[in-house]
Amino acid sequence: MTEERDNCLYCRNKAVLDELMIKICDLDVSTLYLFREQTHKGRCVVAYKDHVGEQFEIPEADFVRFMLDVRRTAAAIKAAFAPNKVNWGAYSDTLRHAHWHIVPKYEGEAEWGGIFAMNPKQTYLTEEEYAEVIEQIKSKL
């Protein structure tokens, strides 16, 4: 687990993390990030505070709090951007750190009715636009 933690995007690999995401804030037992690739406006990641590879390995009391962080994030994104659907995805096949992708989906736009691409590399914002999206999310948390 030490080698896994040493190479973990969320625990140790800040340079790569900063290329992919922008930290929005700390939540109760997790950290909320805005995914830089914004094909789905408002897409975020909620990462558990400690290095745990599987969701079921999170201590039970923290797991409830973690899921409340995820729920709170999804509700904030729904309130901020009014997507038709907010999808939640937890995969961790190659990045073994408990986290959830919160992906707002908009009918008639990219990937509606299907699974979202992990990083389609299509839509990037200016720093000012990222700040605006972050502020919209934070105002609804």
C-alpha positions as CSV (number, residue, x, y, z in Angstrom):
1,M,0.0,0.0,0.0
2,T,2.9,2.4,0.6
3,E,4.0,2.3,-3.0
4,E,0.4,2.7,-4.1
5,R,0.0,5.7,-1.8
6,D,3.4,7.2,-3.0
7,N,2.1,7.2,-6.6
8,C,-1.5,8.2,-5.8
9,L,-2.8,11.2,-7.7
10,Y,-4.6,12.5,-4.7
11,C,-2.0,11.8,-2.0
12,R,1.3,12.6,-3.6
13,N,1.2,13.5,-7.3
14,K,0.2,17.2,-7.0
15,A,1.7,18.2,-10.3
16,V,-0.5,15.8,-12.3
17,L,-3.5,16.5,-10.0
18,D,-3.2,20.2,-10.8
19,E,-3.1,19.5,-14.5
20,L,-6.4,17.6,-14.3
21,M,-8.3,19.4,-11.5
22,I,-8.6,22.5,-9.4
23,K,-9.3,22.2,-5.7
24,I,-12.6,23.8,-4.8
25,C,-12.6,23.2,-1.0
26,D,-12.4,20.7,1.8
27,L,-15.7,19.1,2.8
28,D,-16.4,17.0,5.9
29,V,-14.2,14.0,5.1
30,S,-13.2,14.7,1.5
31,T,-11.8,17.2,-0.9
32,L,-13.9,18.6,-3.8
33,Y,-12.2,19.3,-7.1
34,L,-13.4,20.8,-10.4
35,F,-12.3,18.7,-13.3
36,R,-10.5,21.0,-15.7
37,E,-12.0,19.2,-18.7
38,Q,-15.5,20.7,-18.7
39,T,-17.4,18.9,-21.5
40,H,-20.0,18.5,-18.8
41,K,-20.2,21.9,-17.2
42,G,-19.7,21.6,-13.5
43,R,-18.1,18.1,-13.5
44,C,-16.3,17.5,-10.2
45,V,-14.5,14.8,-8.2
46,V,-15.0,14.2,-4.5
47,A,-12.0,12.4,-3.1
48,Y,-11.9,10.8,0.3
49,K,-9.4,12.5,2.7
50,D,-7.3,9.4,3.3
51,H,-5.7,6.8,1.0
52,V,-8.2,4.0,0.8
53,G,-8.4,1.8,-2.3
54,E,-11.9,0.5,-2.0
55,Q,-15.0,2.3,-0.8
56,F,-15.8,-0.5,1.6
57,E,-12.5,0.0,3.3
58,I,-13.5,3.4,4.6
59,P,-14.4,3.2,8.3
60,E,-18.2,3.0,8.5
61,A,-18.8,6.3,10.3
62,D,-16.6,8.1,7.7
63,F,-18.3,6.3,4.8
64,V,-21.6,7.8,5.8
65,R,-20.0,11.2,6.0
66,F,-18.2,10.7,2.7
67,M,-21.5,9.8,1.0
68,L,-23.0,12.9,2.5
69,D,-20.2,14.9,0.9
70,V,-20.9,13.3,-2.4
71,R,-24.6,13.9,-2.1
72,R,-24.0,17.6,-1.1
73,T,-21.8,18.1,-4.1
74,A,-24.3,16.6,-6.5
75,A,-27.1,18.7,-5.1
76,A,-24.9,21.9,-5.4
77,I,-24.1,21.1,-9.0
78,K,-27.8,20.5,-9.7
79,A,-28.7,23.8,-8.1
80,A,-25.9,25.7,-9.8
81,F,-26.2,24.5,-13.3
82,A,-29.7,22.9,-13.7
83,P,-28.5,19.8,-15.6
84,N,-31.1,17.3,-16.7
85,K,-29.3,14.5,-14.7
86,V,-26.4,14.3,-12.3
87,N,-24.5,11.0,-12.7
88,W,-22.2,9.6,-10.0
89,G,-19.4,7.3,-11.0
90,A,-16.9,5.5,-8.8
91,Y,-14.4,3.3,-10.7
92,S,-10.8,3.4,-9.4
93,D,-9.5,0.6,-11.6
94,T,-6.2,2.4,-12.2
95,L,-6.3,5.1,-9.5
96,R,-6.9,3.2,-6.3
97,H,-8.1,6.0,-4.1
98,A,-11.7,6.2,-3.1
99,H,-13.4,9.0,-5.1
100,W,-16.6,9.8,-7.0
101,H,-17.0,11.6,-10.3
102,I,-20.0,13.9,-10.2
103,V,-21.0,14.4,-13.8
104,P,-23.9,16.8,-14.8
105,K,-25.5,15.7,-18.0
106,Y,-27.5,17.9,-20.3
107,E,-30.0,16.5,-22.7
108,G,-29.0,17.1,-26.3
109,E,-25.4,17.6,-25.4
110,A,-22.3,15.4,-25.2
111,E,-22.8,11.8,-24.3
112,W,-26.5,12.2,-23.3
113,G,-27.9,8.8,-22.6
114,G,-24.5,7.2,-22.4
115,I,-21.5,6.8,-20.1
116,F,-19.3,9.8,-19.8
117,A,-15.7,9.7,-21.2
118,M,-13.2,9.9,-18.4
119,N,-11.2,12.7,-20.1
120,P,-12.4,13.6,-23.6
121,K,-10.0,16.6,-23.7
122,Q,-12.5,18.8,-25.6
123,T,-13.6,21.6,-23.4
124,Y,-11.3,23.8,-21.4
125,L,-12.0,27.2,-19.8
126,T,-10.1,30.3,-19.1
127,E,-8.9,30.9,-15.5
128,E,-11.7,33.4,-15.1
129,E,-14.3,30.9,-16.3
130,Y,-13.0,28.2,-13.9
131,A,-13.2,30.7,-11.0
132,E,-16.8,31.5,-12.0
133,V,-17.8,27.8,-12.1
134,I,-16.1,27.2,-8.8
135,E,-17.9,30.2,-7.2
136,Q,-21.3,28.9,-8.5
137,I,-20.7,25.5,-6.9
138,K,-19.4,26.9,-3.6
139,S,-22.4,29.2,-3.4
140,K,-24.7,26.1,-3.5
141,L,-22.8,23.9,-1.1
